[in-house]
Amino acid sequence: MVEYLQELRVKDGNQVRIINIHIFKEKVMTDDEIEEKKIEFSKYMQEVYASEGINLEIIDNIITEVR
């Protein structure tokens, strides 16, 4: 089992927030899979914030292998 930590750094008004999630996979993810996960989570978080009327600016999106 491979564990990844995804850190999404966003700007909400004047605040910078870090949203973390853990991803668990049976095998190591390819570069394409990592990029797909980044895009998927970024879009999801933008939709969640948009539903509350908040414009979310994405600063950075990093996925690192934890173990």
NORLIN-V241697 format. One record per backbone hydrogen bond with DSSP energy under -0.5 kcal/mol. NH is the residue of the N-H (numbers start at 0). CO is the residue of the C=O. E is the energy in kcal/mol with one decimal. If there is no record, write none. Layout:
# NORLIN-V241697
NH CO E
NH CO E
This chain:
# NORLIN-V241697
1 24 -3.5
3 22 -2.9
4 63 -2.9
5 3 -0.5
5 20 -3.0
6 4 -0.6
6 61 -3.0
7 5 -0.6
7 18 -2.7
8 6 -0.6
8 59 -2.8
9 7 -0.6
9 16 -2.7
10 56 -3.1
11 9 -0.5
11 14 -3.1
12 10 -0.6
13 11 -0.5
14 11 -1.9
16 9 -2.8
16 14 -0.5
18 7 -2.8
18 16 -0.5
19 17 -0.6
20 5 -1.9
22 3 -2.4
24 1 -2.7
33 29 -2.3
34 30 -2.3
35 31 -2.3
36 32 -2.4
37 33 -2.3
38 34 -2.3
39 35 -2.7
40 36 -2.5
41 37 -2.3
42 38 -2.6
43 39 -2.2
44 40 -2.6
45 41 -2.2
46 42 -2.3
47 43 -2.4
48 44 -2.5
49 45 -2.5
50 46 -2.0
51 47 -0.6
51 48 -1.1
52 49 -1.9
53 48 -2.5
55 53 -0.7
56 10 -2.2
56 54 -0.5
57 55 -0.6
58 8 -3.1
58 56 -0.5
59 8 -1.7
61 6 -2.6
63 4 -2.4
65 2 -3.2
66 2 -1.3
